[in-house]
Amino acid sequence: MEKIEPVIEERWKMMLREEFEQPWFSQLKDFLIKEKKMYRVFPPGPFIFNAFNQTPFDRVKVVILGQDPYHGAGQAHGLCFSVPRGVPKPPSLVNIFKEMESDLGLPIPASGDLTQWARQGVLLLNATLTVREDKAGSHQGHGWEIFTDAVIKKLSSHHTGLIFVLWGNYAIAKKNLIDDARHFILTAAHPSPLSAHRGFFGCNHFSQINHVLEKRGNQPINWKLEDQNAEYEA
């Protein structure tokens, strides 16, 4: 079978080369090929590794962990909780912006595109990187979680002082992959309407992240998504 190289930022590719060569990754690729023949799969191929391409390995400062890509047409573009410009904001993202407004006093943005956060070092990582249209969780258990668990372990072992943001029980369960002696871990309820009132609202994670970054002498994240047409200059 022809070897297909993942289109992913070079340092990430080097760090994850062993994973790409594992038998389970070949099985995952075979699964995706079959799925695409029968169904629409999101996000589109060029965006599967978008989080890694927008946030190179050596520039990661913050990791926000999601579960699945959005499964509606046009929503997923490879960044957890984010949607492309012009796409209506899903309920969880609306709640994220409400908490940001409450915490920092920033206006709720018109667009739900979080690319500007990613380009500042916020890795917006879903545990599963693809999904079948209109079928949440359909690509869980086929290898993506092995891959993204390896991503978390690599970040934990090769960096110090990262801030891991775990919202909801699924994300919080990943704590055992992170060396909490080397990194900061923030946890809260998931921002979905079903759970946001159980501890997501009022968590003040946005200000806490910047407090930790500034304390370590790092540039804080500019959370304000002001001009979605302007390229973020690092």
C-alpha positions as CSV (number, residue, x, y, z in Angstrom):
1,M,0.0,0.0,0.0
2,E,1.3,3.5,-0.8
3,K,2.6,5.3,2.2
4,I,0.8,8.6,2.8
5,E,2.6,11.1,4.9
6,P,0.4,13.1,7.3
7,V,0.4,16.8,6.4
8,I,1.5,18.2,9.8
9,E,4.0,20.8,11.0
10,E,7.6,19.4,10.8
11,R,8.4,19.4,14.5
12,W,5.2,17.7,15.3
13,K,5.9,15.2,12.6
14,M,9.3,14.4,14.1
15,M,7.8,14.1,17.6
16,L,5.0,11.8,16.5
17,R,6.8,9.8,13.8
18,E,6.7,6.6,15.9
19,E,2.9,6.9,16.2
20,F,2.5,7.3,12.5
21,E,4.4,4.1,11.9
22,Q,2.4,1.9,14.3
23,P,0.1,-0.8,13.0
24,W,-2.9,0.8,14.7
25,F,-2.3,4.0,12.7
26,S,-2.4,2.1,9.4
27,Q,-5.7,0.5,10.6
28,L,-7.0,4.0,11.4
29,K,-6.2,5.2,7.9
30,D,-7.9,2.2,6.4
31,F,-11.0,2.9,8.5
32,L,-11.1,6.5,7.4
33,I,-10.8,5.5,3.7
34,K,-13.8,3.2,4.1
35,E,-15.8,5.8,6.0
36,K,-15.2,8.4,3.3
37,K,-16.4,6.1,0.6
38,M,-19.8,5.7,2.4
39,Y,-20.3,8.9,4.4
40,R,-19.3,12.5,4.7
41,V,-16.5,12.9,7.2
42,F,-15.5,16.0,9.1
43,P,-13.3,18.0,9.1
44,P,-12.2,18.0,5.5
45,G,-8.8,16.2,5.0
46,P,-6.6,19.3,5.0
47,F,-8.0,20.4,8.4
48,I,-7.6,17.1,10.3
49,F,-4.2,18.2,11.7
50,N,-5.1,21.9,11.7
51,A,-4.5,22.3,15.5
52,F,-0.9,21.1,15.0
53,N,-0.3,23.3,12.0
54,Q,-1.6,26.4,13.6
55,T,0.3,25.7,16.9
56,P,3.7,24.3,16.2
57,F,5.1,22.0,18.9
58,D,7.7,24.4,20.2
59,R,5.2,27.2,20.5
60,V,2.6,25.5,22.7
61,K,1.8,27.4,25.9
62,V,-1.7,26.2,26.6
63,V,-3.6,23.0,25.8
64,I,-7.4,23.1,25.7
65,L,-8.8,19.5,25.3
66,G,-12.0,18.8,23.5
67,Q,-13.6,15.4,22.7
68,D,-15.1,15.2,19.2
69,P,-15.2,17.5,16.1
70,Y,-18.5,19.1,15.4
71,H,-20.5,16.8,13.2
72,G,-22.6,19.3,11.3
73,A,-21.7,20.4,7.7
74,G,-19.2,23.2,7.6
75,Q,-18.6,23.4,11.4
76,A,-15.4,21.4,12.0
77,H,-12.1,22.8,10.9
78,G,-9.7,20.9,13.2
79,L,-9.7,23.2,16.3
80,C,-11.7,22.1,19.3
81,F,-14.7,24.2,20.1
82,S,-14.0,26.5,17.1
83,V,-16.0,27.0,13.9
84,P,-15.0,28.8,10.7
85,R,-16.1,32.4,10.1
86,G,-19.7,32.7,9.1
87,V,-20.8,29.5,10.8
88,P,-23.3,29.9,13.7
89,K,-21.6,29.4,17.1
90,P,-22.5,26.1,18.8
91,P,-24.0,26.2,22.3
92,S,-20.7,25.2,24.1
93,L,-18.8,27.9,22.3
94,V,-21.4,30.5,23.2
95,N,-20.9,29.5,26.8
96,I,-17.1,29.8,26.5
97,F,-17.5,33.3,25.2
98,K,-20.0,34.1,28.0
99,E,-17.4,33.0,30.5
100,M,-14.7,35.0,28.8
101,E,-16.9,38.1,28.9
102,S,-17.6,37.6,32.6
103,D,-14.0,36.8,33.5
104,L,-12.2,39.4,31.3
105,G,-14.9,41.9,30.4
106,L,-14.3,41.2,26.7
107,P,-17.1,41.5,24.2
108,I,-18.6,38.3,22.8
109,P,-17.1,38.0,19.3
110,A,-19.2,37.9,16.1
111,S,-17.3,34.9,14.8
112,G,-16.5,31.6,16.5
113,D,-13.2,31.1,14.7
114,L,-10.5,30.5,17.4
115,T,-7.6,30.5,15.0
116,Q,-6.1,33.6,16.6
117,W,-5.9,31.8,19.9
118,A,-4.2,28.8,18.2
119,R,-1.6,31.1,16.6
120,Q,-0.6,32.5,20.0
121,G,0.2,29.0,21.4
122,V,-3.2,27.6,22.5
123,L,-3.3,24.1,21.2
124,L,-7.0,23.4,20.5
125,L,-6.9,19.6,20.6
126,N,-9.8,17.2,20.1
127,A,-9.2,13.7,21.5
128,T,-10.8,12.3,18.3
129,L,-9.8,14.1,15.1
130,T,-12.6,13.1,12.7
131,V,-16.3,12.3,12.8
132,R,-19.0,11.0,10.5
133,E,-21.6,13.6,9.5
134,D,-24.5,13.9,12.0
135,K,-23.2,11.0,14.1
136,A,-21.4,12.2,17.3
137,G,-18.8,9.9,18.6
138,S,-18.8,7.8,15.4
139,H,-15.0,7.7,15.1
140,Q,-14.2,7.1,18.7
141,G,-12.4,3.8,19.5
142,H,-10.7,3.5,16.1
143,G,-7.2,4.8,17.1
144,W,-7.4,8.6,17.4
145,E,-7.5,8.5,21.2
146,I,-4.2,6.5,21.2
147,F,-2.7,9.1,19.0
148,T,-3.9,12.1,21.0
149,D,-3.0,10.5,24.3
150,A,0.6,10.2,22.8
151,V,0.4,13.9,21.9
152,I,-0.4,14.8,25.5
153,K,2.4,12.6,26.8
154,K,4.9,14.2,24.4
155,L,3.9,17.7,25.5
156,S,4.1,16.7,29.2
157,S,7.6,15.1,28.9
158,H,9.2,17.6,26.5
159,H,7.9,20.9,27.9
160,T,7.7,22.5,31.3
161,G,5.1,25.0,32.6
162,L,2.4,24.2,30.1
163,I,-1.2,25.0,31.1
164,F,-3.6,22.1,30.5
165,V,-7.3,23.1,30.5
166,L,-9.6,20.2,31.1
167,W,-13.3,20.9,30.8
168,G,-15.7,18.1,31.6
169,N,-15.2,14.5,32.9
170,Y,-13.9,13.2,29.6
171,A,-11.0,15.7,29.5
172,I,-10.4,15.5,33.2
173,A,-9.8,11.8,32.8
174,K,-6.7,12.7,30.8
175,K,-5.0,14.1,33.9
176,N,-3.1,10.9,34.5
177,L,-1.2,11.6,31.2
178,I,0.2,14.9,32.5
179,D,3.1,15.3,34.9
180,D,1.5,17.8,37.4
181,A,4.9,18.5,38.9
182,R,6.0,20.1,35.6
183,H,2.7,21.6,34.4
184,F,-0.4,23.5,35.5
185,I,-3.8,21.8,35.3
186,L,-7.1,23.7,35.3
187,T,-10.3,21.7,35.5
188,A,-14.0,22.7,35.4
189,A,-17.3,21.4,34.2
190,H,-17.9,21.1,30.4
191,P,-19.2,24.3,28.8
192,S,-22.2,22.5,27.2
193,P,-25.6,23.9,28.3
194,L,-26.2,20.6,30.2
195,S,-23.3,21.2,32.6
196,A,-22.0,24.8,32.3
197,H,-23.9,25.9,35.4
198,R,-22.2,23.1,37.4
199,G,-18.9,24.9,37.6
200,F,-17.8,26.1,34.2
201,F,-19.4,29.5,34.6
202,G,-17.3,31.4,37.1
203,C,-14.2,29.2,36.7
204,N,-12.2,32.3,35.5
205,H,-9.8,30.1,33.5
206,F,-9.0,32.8,31.0
207,S,-7.6,35.2,33.6
208,Q,-5.9,32.3,35.5
209,I,-4.1,31.2,32.3
210,N,-2.7,34.7,31.8
211,H,-1.8,35.0,35.4
212,V,0.3,31.8,35.2
213,L,1.9,32.9,31.9
214,E,2.9,36.3,33.2
215,K,4.2,34.9,36.4
216,R,6.5,32.7,34.4
217,G,7.6,35.7,32.3
218,N,5.7,34.6,29.2
219,Q,3.5,36.7,26.9
220,P,-0.2,36.4,28.0
221,I,-2.8,35.3,25.5
222,N,-4.8,38.0,23.8
223,W,-8.2,36.4,24.1
224,K,-10.0,39.2,22.2
225,L,-11.1,38.1,18.8
226,E,-11.5,41.5,17.3
227,D,-10.7,41.6,13.6
228,Q,-11.3,38.1,12.1
229,N,-10.1,39.2,8.7
230,A,-6.7,40.3,10.0
231,E,-3.8,37.8,10.1
232,Y,-2.5,37.4,13.6
233,E,1.1,38.5,13.8
234,A,3.1,36.4,16.2
